[in-house]
Amino acid sequence: MIYKRWRTKKSILTSLIEIATGLRVHPKEIFDIMFDFEEYYANLDDIAKNNDIPKK
């Protein structure tokens, strides 16, 4: 089971590297993900606060 997961992840990685090669960009650019964790956690906190308010 663990081998199958590893093989799948390896296949995904290989595919992304092939896409980067086809686009003629460095693979790092494909993996460079911009994600604002502060905004994400703020939204989660907002949702949690709204769930704490008793509904009428």
Phi and psi in degrees as GROMACS dihedral restraints (atoms count N, CA, C in turn):
[ dihedral_restraints ]
;  ai    aj    ak    al  type     phi  dphi    fc
    3     4     5     6     1   -62.9    20    10
    4     5     6     7     1   -38.4    20    10
    6     7     8     9     1   -61.6    20    10
    7     8     9    10     1   -40.8    20    10
    9    10    11    12     1   -63.6    20    10
   10    11    12    13     1   -42.3    20    10
   12    13    14    15     1   -63.0    20    10
   13    14    15    16     1   -43.8    20    10
   15    16    17    18     1   -62.4    20    10
   16    17    18    19     1   -42.2    20    10
   18    19    20    21     1   -64.6    20    10
   19    20    21    22     1   -38.8    20    10
   21    22    23    24     1   -65.3    20    10
   22    23    24    25     1   -45.1    20    10
   24    25    26    27     1   -62.2    20    10
   25    26    27    28     1   -39.4    20    10
   27    28    29    30     1   -64.9    20    10
   28    29    30    31     1   -39.3    20    10
   30    31    32    33     1   -64.6    20    10
   31    32    33    34     1   -40.7    20    10
   33    34    35    36     1   -64.3    20    10
   34    35    36    37     1   -44.9    20    10
   36    37    38    39     1   -60.5    20    10
   37    38    39    40     1   -45.6    20    10
   39    40    41    42     1   -61.1    20    10
   40    41    42    43     1   -42.5    20    10
   42    43    44    45     1   -62.7    20    10
   43    44    45    46     1   -42.7    20    10
   45    46    47    48     1   -65.0    20    10
   46    47    48    49     1   -37.7    20    10
   48    49    50    51     1   -66.2    20    10
   49    50    51    52     1   -39.8    20    10
   51    52    53    54     1   -65.1    20    10
   52    53    54    55     1   -38.4    20    10
   54    55    56    57     1   -62.8    20    10
   55    56    57    58     1   -44.7    20    10
   57    58    59    60     1   -60.7    20    10
   58    59    60    61     1   -41.4    20    10
   60    61    62    63     1   -63.2    20    10
   61    62    63    64     1   -43.2    20    10
   63    64    65    66     1   -64.0    20    10
   64    65    66    67     1   -34.7    20    10
   66    67    68    69     1   -82.2    20    10
   67    68    69    70     1    -5.3    20    10
   69    70    71    72     1    58.2    20    10
   70    71    72    73     1    44.5    20    10
   72    73    74    75     1  -125.0    20    10
   73    74    75    76     1   160.2    20    10
   75    76    77    78     1   -70.8    20    10
   76    77    78    79     1   137.6    20    10
   78    79    80    81     1   -54.3    20    10
   79    80    81    82     1   -27.9    20    10
   81    82    83    84     1   -58.1    20    10
   82    83    84    85     1   -35.0    20    10
   84    85    86    87     1   -67.0    20    10
   85    86    87    88     1   -32.7    20    10
   87    88    89    90     1   -69.7    20    10
   88    89    90    91     1   -37.8    20    10
   90    91    92    93     1   -86.9    20    10
   91    92    93    94     1    -8.6    20    10
   93    94    95    96     1   -77.0    20    10
   94    95    96    97     1    98.1    20    10
   96    97    98    99     1  -102.3    20    10
   97    98    99   100     1   126.5    20    10
   99   100   101   102     1   -92.6    20    10
  100   101   102   103     1   119.2    20    10
  102   103   104   105     1  -141.2    20    10
  103   104   105   106     1   125.7    20    10
  105   106   107   108     1   -92.6    20    10
  106   107   108   109     1    96.0    20    10
  108   109   110   111     1   -65.9    20    10
  109   110   111   112     1   -34.3    20    10
  111   112   113   114     1   -63.1    20    10
  112   113   114   115     1   -42.6    20    10
  114   115   116   117     1   -65.7    20    10
  115   116   117   118     1   -41.7    20    10
  117   118   119   120     1   -60.1    20    10
  118   119   120   121     1   -47.9    20    10
  120   121   122   123     1   -69.1    20    10
  121   122   123   124     1   -33.8    20    10
  123   124   125   126     1   -62.6    20    10
  124   125   126   127     1   -41.6    20    10
  126   127   128   129     1   -64.8    20    10
  127   128   129   130     1   -40.0    20    10
  129   130   131   132     1   -64.2    20    10
  130   131   132   133     1   -41.3    20    10
  132   133   134   135     1   -63.3    20    10
  133   134   135   136     1   -40.2    20    10
  135   136   137   138     1   -62.1    20    10
  136   137   138   139     1   -43.8    20    10
  138   139   140   141     1   -64.2    20    10
  139   140   141   142     1   -42.3    20    10
  141   142   143   144     1   -64.0    20    10
  142   143   144   145     1   -41.0    20    10
  144   145   146   147     1   -63.5    20    10
  145   146   147   148     1   -41.6    20    10
  147   148   149   150     1   -66.0    20    10
  148   149   150   151     1   -31.9    20    10
  150   151   152   153     1   -74.9    20    10
  151   152   153   154     1   -23.6    20    10
  153   154   155   156     1   -77.5    20    10
  154   155   156   157     1   -21.2    20    10
  156   157   158   159     1   -74.9    20    10
  157   158   159   160     1   123.8    20    10
  159   160   161   162     1   -66.4    20    10
  160   161   162   163     1   139.0    20    10
  162   163   164   165     1   -88.1    20    10
  163   164   165   166     1   142.4    20    10
